Amino acid sequence: MFHRDAWRYAIIFDYDKNLTGLVRSIDQITWSQTNKCWYTRADEPTLKQILTIFRESADVDISAIVSGEKDNPAFESEPRKTEITEDIVLSTPVPEVKSTTKKETFSQLKKQEYSPVLFTISEPDGRLVIKFTGKYDKEWIRELNEFGRPYYDANRNEWLLKWTQLTVDSLSDYFSSRGIEVIVKKREVTGVLKELRDEQSARAAGY
């Protein structure tokens, strides 16, 4: 979950005295009164610690971390995020548009006025990070709001959405139809998350 300006691992279970005692031993664990759950930093060492601590006492469902699918229950009660408004101004310098006497099409003009849009897909935590690399149109912000309530990271000048293939395809078509270049990058799954995803795939295949 996104909480206190960072992504966290939320640990959720019905009250159990034994599990409560175990969860308190996790590094930097904190109780969230707002979200009614325990949470800690989201990194690989912490995930290994969580799995080790609960190994003998509980079955740990990590599907929200591994798959990040839109219909995953972990996304049904996300903390409230800052709504994007049209008054946000990026600090990225705006490229100058050179004057020309040639007749240009709408798409050609857009390519000169606006810089590419960068999509970064992070499947492990179900995030789609969108960055406008230069000048942008306020209409783009309204379009992002059609796919949920994005979180705006003012430090990085980035918008965060829940990742789905439909969202990526739809937004790519939207920008491409306006002559805006779209650059799509995909973060690789590494370490313990890759091992866990491979294990879940093997179980689903019956191995």
GROMACS elastic network, one bead per residue, 0.5 to 0.9 nm:
[ bonds ]
;  ai    aj funct       b0    kb
    1     6     6  0.83073   500
    1     7     6  0.56128   500
    1     8     6  0.53323   500
    1     9     6  0.64261   500
    1    10     6  0.63634   500
    1    39     6  0.86948   500
    1    74     6  0.80032   500
    1    75     6  0.78965   500
    1    78     6  0.62880   500
    1    79     6  0.72646   500
    2     5     6  0.67073   500
    2     6     6  0.54997   500
    2     8     6  0.60974   500
    2     9     6  0.88726   500
    2    78     6  0.73952   500
    2    79     6  0.67712   500
    2    80     6  0.89108   500
    2    81     6  0.82100   500
    3     6     6  0.55774   500
    3     7     6  0.62348   500
    3     8     6  0.66135   500
    3    39     6  0.89470   500
    3    78     6  0.88548   500
    3    79     6  0.67306   500
    3    80     6  0.88952   500
    3    81     6  0.88111   500
    4     7     6  0.82272   500
    4     8     6  0.89265   500
    5   153     6  0.84419   500
    6    41     6  0.83326   500
    6    42     6  0.87039   500
    7    41     6  0.72813   500
    7    42     6  0.62552   500
    7   125     6  0.88778   500
    8    39     6  0.62699   500
    8    40     6  0.56340   500
    8    43     6  0.84389   500
    9    38     6  0.84024   500
    9    39     6  0.54699   500
    9    40     6  0.54646   500
    9    41     6  0.60803   500
    9    42     6  0.50992   500
    9    43     6  0.83647   500
    9    46     6  0.87272   500
    9    47     6  0.81335   500
    9    65     6  0.83502   500
   10    37     6  0.65561   500
   10    38     6  0.58067   500
   10    40     6  0.68207   500
   10    41     6  0.89566   500
   10    42     6  0.88382   500
   10    74     6  0.89390   500
   11    23     6  0.82903   500
   11    37     6  0.62222   500
   11    38     6  0.51661   500
   11    39     6  0.58169   500
   11    40     6  0.82595   500
   12    36     6  0.83669   500
   12    37     6  0.55390   500
   12    38     6  0.66594   500
   12    39     6  0.86207   500
   13    16     6  0.78306   500
   13    19     6  0.82994   500
   13    37     6  0.79793   500
   15    19     6  0.77933   500
   15    20     6  0.73038   500
   16    19     6  0.53430   500
   16    20     6  0.60008   500
   16    21     6  0.86057   500
   17    20     6  0.51394   500
   17    21     6  0.62804   500
   17    22     6  0.87898   500
   18    21     6  0.52050   500
   18    22     6  0.64145   500
   18    23     6  0.88150   500
   18    57     6  0.84421   500
   19    23     6  0.60590   500
   19    24     6  0.86248   500
   19    54     6  0.79580   500
   19    57     6  0.76218   500
   19    58     6  0.81633   500
   20    23     6  0.52010   500
   20    24     6  0.63632   500
   21    24     6  0.54652   500
   21    25     6  0.71439   500
   22    25     6  0.55538   500
   22    26     6  0.74956   500
   22    53     6  0.67434   500
   22    54     6  0.73248   500
   23    26     6  0.56231   500
   23    29     6  0.74381   500
   23    38     6  0.79338   500
   23    50     6  0.80502   500
   23    53     6  0.78816   500
   23    54     6  0.83057   500
   24    27     6  0.80774   500
   24    28     6  0.88775   500
   24    29     6  0.64371   500
   24    30     6  0.82211   500
   24    38     6  0.89609   500
   25    28     6  0.87502   500
   25    29     6  0.76759   500
   25    53     6  0.82418   500
   26    29     6  0.55624   500
   26    40     6  0.80484   500
   26    46     6  0.78230   500
   26    49     6  0.70307   500
   26    50     6  0.68522   500
   26    53     6  0.79605   500
   27    40     6  0.74978   500
   27    41     6  0.86244   500
   27    46     6  0.73729   500
   27    49     6  0.83537   500
   28    39     6  0.84558   500
   28    40     6  0.58354   500
   28    41     6  0.72387   500
   29    38     6  0.66892   500
   29    39     6  0.57673   500
   29    41     6  0.79630   500
   30    37     6  0.85891   500
   30    38     6  0.55919   500
   30    39     6  0.54698   500
   30    40     6  0.63186   500
   31    34     6  0.89684   500
   31    35     6  0.86636   500
   31    36     6  0.73373   500
   31    37     6  0.59455   500
   31    39     6  0.63271   500
   31    40     6  0.88818   500
   32    35     6  0.54387   500
   32    36     6  0.55023   500
   32    37     6  0.54950   500
   32    38     6  0.59373   500
   32    39     6  0.69508   500
   33    37     6  0.71762   500
   33    38     6  0.88552   500
   34    37     6  0.82261   500
   34    79     6  0.79919   500
   35    38     6  0.84234   500
   35    77     6  0.81144   500
   35    78     6  0.81176   500
   35    79     6  0.68517   500
   39    42     6  0.88960   500
   40    46     6  0.78847   500
   41    46     6  0.69640   500
   41    47     6  0.89713   500
   42    45     6  0.87187   500
   42    46     6  0.67337   500
   42    47     6  0.72836   500
   43    46     6  0.55292   500
   43    47     6  0.63505   500
   43    48     6  0.89167   500
   44    47     6  0.50812   500
   44    48     6  0.62684   500
   44    49     6  0.86564   500
   44   191     6  0.74241   500
   44   192     6  0.65150   500
   44   193     6  0.76795   500
   45    48     6  0.51877   500
   45    49     6  0.62675   500
   45    50     6  0.87694   500
   45   192     6  0.88043   500
   46    50     6  0.62054   500
   46    51     6  0.87176   500
   47    50     6  0.51142   500
   47    51     6  0.63008   500
   47    52     6  0.86083   500
   47   192     6  0.80113   500
   47   193     6  0.87659   500
   48    51     6  0.52484   500
   48    52     6  0.61319   500
   48    53     6  0.86401   500
   48   192     6  0.74226   500
   49    52     6  0.51017   500
   49    53     6  0.60851   500
   49    54     6  0.86738   500
   50    53     6  0.52787   500
   50    54     6  0.63027   500
   50    55     6  0.83287   500
   50    60     6  0.88483   500
   51    54     6  0.54857   500
   51    55     6  0.57023   500
   51    60     6  0.71583   500
   52    55     6  0.51798   500
   52    56     6  0.81802   500
   53    56     6  0.75621   500
   53    57     6  0.81150   500
   54    57     6  0.52106   500
   54    58     6  0.54818   500
   54    59     6  0.74497   500
   54    60     6  0.72981   500
   55    58     6  0.62381   500
   55    59     6  0.71849   500
   55    60     6  0.78749   500
   56    59     6  0.83958   500
   61    64     6  0.77670   500
   61    65     6  0.89865   500
   62    65     6  0.54349   500
   62    66     6  0.62768   500
   62    67     6  0.85225   500
   62   196     6  0.83020   500
   63    66     6  0.50675   500
   63    67     6  0.55732   500
   63    68     6  0.71997   500
   63    69     6  0.86390   500
   63    72     6  0.77568   500
   63    74     6  0.87478   500
   63   197     6  0.85662   500
   63   200     6  0.86763   500
   64    67     6  0.58520   500
   64    68     6  0.51757   500
   64    69     6  0.73808   500
   64    72     6  0.62830   500
   64    73     6  0.76842   500
   64    74     6  0.58401   500
   64    75     6  0.80345   500
   64   124     6  0.84006   500
   64   125     6  0.73241   500
   64   126     6  0.80598   500
   65    68     6  0.58778   500
   65   123     6  0.86841   500
   65   124     6  0.56445   500
   65   125     6  0.51967   500
   65   126     6  0.75327   500
   65   193     6  0.79266   500
   66    69     6  0.88350   500
   66   123     6  0.74955   500
   66   125     6  0.67594   500
   66   126     6  0.82563   500
   66   193     6  0.63871   500
   66   194     6  0.80899   500
   66   196     6  0.71828   500
   66   197     6  0.58184   500
   66   200     6  0.88913   500
   67    72     6  0.83064   500
   67   123     6  0.65700   500
   67   124     6  0.59853   500
   67   125     6  0.73110   500
   67   126     6  0.68687   500
   67   197     6  0.77396   500
   68    71     6  0.85369   500
   68    72     6  0.68528   500
   68    74     6  0.86446   500
   68    75     6  0.85689   500
   68   122     6  0.88919   500
   68   123     6  0.61852   500
   68   124     6  0.61639   500
   68   125     6  0.53829   500
   68   127     6  0.76121   500
   68   162     6  0.80694   500
   68   163     6  0.74032   500
   68   164     6  0.85425   500
   69    72     6  0.54080   500
   69    75     6  0.86883   500
   69   123     6  0.84556   500
   69   126     6  0.64424   500
   69   162     6  0.83785   500
   69   163     6  0.74152   500
   69   164     6  0.68578   500
   70    73     6  0.85204   500
   70    75     6  0.71547   500
   70   126     6  0.78997   500
   70   162     6  0.69684   500
   70   163     6  0.71895   500
   70   164     6  0.64575   500
   71    74     6  0.84676   500
   71    75     6  0.74083   500
   71    76     6  0.81613   500
   72    75     6  0.59337   500
   72    76     6  0.75044   500
   73    76     6  0.53249   500
   73    77     6  0.79488   500
   74    77     6  0.67938   500
   74    78     6  0.75293   500
   75    78     6  0.55924   500
   75   162     6  0.87086   500
   77    80     6  0.87591   500
   78    81     6  0.83586   500
   80    83     6  0.88628   500
   81   149     6  0.73306   500
   81   150     6  0.75321   500
   81   151     6  0.58537   500
   81   152     6  0.85724   500
   82   149     6  0.80517   500
   82   150     6  0.77990   500
   82   151     6  0.58763   500
   82   152     6  0.69864   500
   83   145     6  0.87228   500
   83   149     6  0.63142   500
   83   150     6  0.68986   500
   83   151     6  0.68102   500
   83   152     6  0.77693   500
   84    87     6  0.84904   500
   84    88     6  0.76044   500
   84   141     6  0.73432   500
   84   142     6  0.86542   500
   84   145     6  0.78157   500
   84   149     6  0.76329   500
   84   150     6  0.68877   500
   84   151     6  0.70871   500
   84   152     6  0.64905   500
   84   159     6  0.88685   500
   85    88     6  0.62395   500
   85   141     6  0.76151   500
   85   142     6  0.84780   500
   86    89     6  0.82294   500
   86   138     6  0.59242   500
   86   139     6  0.84437   500
   86   141     6  0.68345   500
   86   142     6  0.79723   500
   87   138     6  0.85337   500
   88   154     6  0.88006   500
   89    92     6  0.88433   500
   90    93     6  0.81453   500
   90   132     6  0.84047   500
   90   134     6  0.79566   500
   90   135     6  0.79782   500
   90   136     6  0.86408   500
   90   154     6  0.83810   500
   90   157     6  0.63760   500
   91    94     6  0.86985   500
   91   134     6  0.87348   500
   91   157     6  0.76992   500
   92   132     6  0.86868   500
   92   133     6  0.69840   500
   92   134     6  0.56164   500
   92   135     6  0.75452   500
   92   157     6  0.84012   500
   93   134     6  0.64033   500
   93   135     6  0.75027   500
   94   113     6  0.89276   500
   94   114     6  0.85469   500
   94   115     6  0.87692   500
   94   134     6  0.56541   500
   94   135     6  0.50906   500
   94   136     6  0.87892   500
   95   112     6  0.88117   500
   95   113     6  0.74658   500
   95   114     6  0.79263   500
   95   115     6  0.80134   500
   95   134     6  0.70523   500
   95   135     6  0.70262   500
   96   112     6  0.87858   500
   96   113     6  0.77089   500
   97   112     6  0.64926   500
   97   113     6  0.60452   500
   98   112     6  0.83554   500
  100   103     6  0.80832   500
  100   104     6  0.88639   500
  101   104     6  0.89142   500
  104   107     6  0.81005   500
  104   108     6  0.60654   500
  104   109     6  0.63060   500
  105   108     6  0.52476   500
  105   109     6  0.62791   500
  105   110     6  0.87112   500
  106   109     6  0.52353   500
  106   110     6  0.62865   500
  106   111     6  0.87810   500
  106   178     6  0.78345   500
  106   179     6  0.78978   500
  107   110     6  0.51370   500
  107   111     6  0.62849   500
  107   112     6  0.88369   500
  107   177     6  0.79450   500
  107   178     6  0.58504   500
  107   180     6  0.78730   500
  108   111     6  0.51447   500
  108   112     6  0.65015   500
  108   113     6  0.88315   500
  108   179     6  0.67382   500
  109   112     6  0.52469   500
  109   113     6  0.62458   500
  109   114     6  0.86606   500
  109   179     6  0.81972   500
  110   113     6  0.50706   500
  110   114     6  0.58888   500
  110   115     6  0.88879   500
  110   178     6  0.67549   500
  110   179     6  0.57528   500
  110   180     6  0.65921   500
  111   114     6  0.56338   500
  111   115     6  0.71146   500
  111   116     6  0.83726   500
  111   178     6  0.83609   500
  111   179     6  0.56266   500
  111   180     6  0.57082   500
  111   181     6  0.74787   500
  112   115     6  0.76348   500
  113   135     6  0.72753   500
  113   136     6  0.85017   500
  114   117     6  0.88552   500
  114   132     6  0.89747   500
  114   133     6  0.86369   500
  114   134     6  0.65635   500
  114   135     6  0.53197   500
  114   136     6  0.60484   500
  114   137     6  0.82021   500
  114   180     6  0.68720   500
  114   181     6  0.87833   500
  115   132     6  0.72697   500
  115   133     6  0.57959   500
  115   134     6  0.50063   500
  115   135     6  0.62340   500
  115   136     6  0.75662   500
  115   180     6  0.72467   500
  115   181     6  0.73846   500
  116   131     6  0.88302   500
  116   132     6  0.67659   500
  116   133     6  0.60079   500
  116   134     6  0.73992   500
  116   180     6  0.60399   500
  116   182     6  0.56787   500
  116   183     6  0.69139   500
  117   130     6  0.70828   500
  117   131     6  0.59034   500
  117   133     6  0.60634   500
  117   134     6  0.83691   500
  117   136     6  0.89756   500
  117   175     6  0.80738   500
  117   180     6  0.72554   500
  117   181     6  0.63072   500
  117   183     6  0.61911   500
  117   184     6  0.85720   500
  118   129     6  0.79817   500
  118   130     6  0.57154   500
  118   131     6  0.50915   500
  118   132     6  0.64228   500
  118   133     6  0.70551   500
  118   181     6  0.86240   500
  118   182     6  0.60262   500
  118   184     6  0.60740   500
  118   185     6  0.76706   500
  119   128     6  0.68031   500
  119   129     6  0.57834   500
  119   131     6  0.66889   500
  119   168     6  0.80254   500
  119   172     6  0.88722   500
  119   182     6  0.72174   500
  119   183     6  0.59765   500
  119   185     6  0.60786   500
  119   186     6  0.82966   500
  120   127     6  0.82142   500
  120   128     6  0.58286   500
  120   129     6  0.50131   500
  120   130     6  0.65127   500
  120   131     6  0.83957   500
  120   183     6  0.83730   500
  120   184     6  0.59411   500
  120   186     6  0.56293   500
  120   187     6  0.70683   500
  121   126     6  0.79487   500
  121   127     6  0.62328   500
  121   129     6  0.64852   500
  121   130     6  0.88864   500
  121   163     6  0.69841   500
  121   168     6  0.86523   500
  121   184     6  0.75070   500
  121   185     6  0.61626   500
  121   187     6  0.60929   500
  122   125     6  0.61488   500
  122   126     6  0.59171   500
  122   127     6  0.51395   500
  122   128     6  0.62487   500
  122   129     6  0.79088   500
  122   163     6  0.76113   500
  122   185     6  0.88802   500
  122   186     6  0.62474   500
  122   187     6  0.52300   500
  122   188     6  0.76121   500
  122   189     6  0.82336   500
  123   127     6  0.64541   500
  123   128     6  0.82385   500
  123   163     6  0.72223   500
  123   164     6  0.88567   500
  123   186     6  0.80585   500
  123   187     6  0.74350   500
  123   188     6  0.82198   500
  123   189     6  0.76151   500
  124   127     6  0.79349   500
  124   187     6  0.86853   500
  124   188     6  0.86191   500
  124   189     6  0.65114   500
  124   193     6  0.70546   500
  124   194     6  0.85485   500
  124   197     6  0.88545   500
  125   162     6  0.88777   500
  125   163     6  0.87113   500
  126   161     6  0.84801   500
  126   162     6  0.57510   500
  126   163     6  0.50683   500
  126   164     6  0.77396   500
  127   160     6  0.65735   500
  127   161     6  0.58585   500
  127   164     6  0.84704   500
  128   159     6  0.81821   500
  128   160     6  0.57679   500
  128   161     6  0.50491   500
  128   162     6  0.57804   500
  128   164     6  0.79729   500
  128   167     6  0.87557   500
  128   168     6  0.79887   500
  129   158     6  0.65042   500
  129   159     6  0.57195   500
  129   161     6  0.64580   500
  129   162     6  0.87008   500
  129   163     6  0.84773   500
  130   157     6  0.89715   500
  130   158     6  0.56877   500
  130   159     6  0.50679   500
  130   160     6  0.64061   500
  130   161     6  0.79093   500
  131   134     6  0.88934   500
  131   156     6  0.85221   500
  131   157     6  0.66286   500
  131   159     6  0.64223   500
  132   135     6  0.72423   500
  132   136     6  0.65871   500
  132   157     6  0.77579   500
  132   158     6  0.74252   500
  132   159     6  0.88742   500
  133   136     6  0.83185   500
  133   157     6  0.89274   500
  136   139     6  0.85374   500
  136   140     6  0.73136   500
  137   140     6  0.55964   500
  137   141     6  0.76587   500
  138   141     6  0.54831   500
  138   142     6  0.69768   500
  139   142     6  0.52001   500
  139   143     6  0.63794   500
  139   144     6  0.88898   500
  140   143     6  0.50231   500
  140   144     6  0.63546   500
  140   145     6  0.88485   500
  140   175     6  0.84764   500
  141   144     6  0.51227   500
  141   145     6  0.64839   500
  142   145     6  0.52120   500
  142   146     6  0.68147   500
  143   146     6  0.52848   500
  143   147     6  0.75271   500
  143   171     6  0.81573   500
  143   174     6  0.85738   500
  144   147     6  0.56613   500
  144   148     6  0.73860   500
  144   149     6  0.79182   500
  144   150     6  0.70481   500
  144   159     6  0.86866   500
  144   161     6  0.83858   500
  144   171     6  0.79966   500
  145   148     6  0.53868   500
  145   149     6  0.55634   500
  145   150     6  0.65420   500
  146   149     6  0.79546   500
  147   150     6  0.78651   500
  147   161     6  0.77323   500
  147   162     6  0.85165   500
  147   167     6  0.69919   500
  148   161     6  0.73547   500
  148   162     6  0.80736   500
  149   160     6  0.89530   500
  149   161     6  0.74821   500
  150   159     6  0.61504   500
  150   160     6  0.54055   500
  150   161     6  0.50749   500
  150   162     6  0.80612   500
  151   158     6  0.83432   500
  151   159     6  0.56532   500
  151   160     6  0.50756   500
  151   161     6  0.68845   500
  152   155     6  0.89524   500
  152   156     6  0.87581   500
  152   157     6  0.72320   500
  152   158     6  0.59238   500
  152   160     6  0.64166   500
  153   156     6  0.56321   500
  153   157     6  0.56628   500
  153   158     6  0.52303   500
  153   159     6  0.61979   500
  153   160     6  0.76321   500
  154   158     6  0.69376   500
  154   159     6  0.87726   500
  155   158     6  0.79877   500
  156   159     6  0.87896   500
  160   163     6  0.88411   500
  161   167     6  0.88718   500
  162   167     6  0.84332   500
  163   166     6  0.84905   500
  163   167     6  0.67646   500
  163   168     6  0.74207   500
  164   167     6  0.52597   500
  164   168     6  0.65164   500
  164   169     6  0.87717   500
  165   168     6  0.51503   500
  165   169     6  0.61143   500
  165   170     6  0.84776   500
  166   169     6  0.51813   500
  166   170     6  0.59400   500
  166   171     6  0.84591   500
  167   170     6  0.52141   500
  167   171     6  0.60416   500
  167   172     6  0.83361   500
  168   171     6  0.54078   500
  168   172     6  0.59440   500
  168   173     6  0.85585   500
  168   184     6  0.88888   500
  169   172     6  0.51194   500
  169   173     6  0.61540   500
  169   174     6  0.85877   500
  170   173     6  0.52212   500
  170   174     6  0.62016   500
  170   175     6  0.88810   500
  171   175     6  0.62817   500
  171   176     6  0.84396   500
  172   175     6  0.54027   500
  172   176     6  0.59538   500
  172   177     6  0.84309   500
  172   181     6  0.88290   500
  172   182     6  0.64364   500
  172   184     6  0.89429   500
  173   176     6  0.50859   500
  173   177     6  0.58953   500
  173   178     6  0.86621   500
  174   177     6  0.54413   500
  174   178     6  0.68074   500
  174   180     6  0.87910   500
  175   178     6  0.52558   500
  175   179     6  0.65619   500
  175   180     6  0.51394   500
  175   181     6  0.71138   500
  175   182     6  0.69777   500
  176   179     6  0.50411   500
  176   180     6  0.51883   500
  176   181     6  0.62662   500
  176   182     6  0.69101   500
  177   180     6  0.74141   500
  178   181     6  0.89237   500
  188   194     6  0.88874   500
  189   192     6  0.87455   500
  189   193     6  0.64101   500
  189   194     6  0.53311   500
  189   197     6  0.89049   500
  190   193     6  0.60507   500
  190   194     6  0.50922   500
  190   195     6  0.79352   500
  191   194     6  0.55887   500
  191   195     6  0.65799   500
  191   196     6  0.89006   500
  192   195     6  0.50041   500
  192   196     6  0.60998   500
  192   197     6  0.85712   500
  193   196     6  0.50794   500
  193   197     6  0.61019   500
  193   198     6  0.85299   500
  194   197     6  0.51406   500
  194   198     6  0.60797   500
  194   199     6  0.84985   500
  195   198     6  0.51742   500
  195   199     6  0.61321   500
  195   200     6  0.86980   500
  196   199     6  0.50121   500
  196   200     6  0.62213   500
  196   201     6  0.86180   500
  197   200     6  0.51079   500
  197   201     6  0.61617   500
  197   202     6  0.86078   500
  198   201     6  0.50575   500
  198   202     6  0.61758   500
  198   203     6  0.86875   500
  199   202     6  0.51067   500
  199   203     6  0.62886   500
  199   204     6  0.86809   500
  200   203     6  0.50938   500
  200   204     6  0.61832   500
  200   205     6  0.86314   500
  201   204     6  0.50956   500
  201   205     6  0.62437   500
  201   206     6  0.87615   500
  201   207     6  0.89191   500
  202   205     6  0.50677   500
  202   206     6  0.63591   500
  202   207     6  0.53495   500
  203   206     6  0.50542   500
  203   207     6  0.55410   500
  204   207     6  0.76446   500
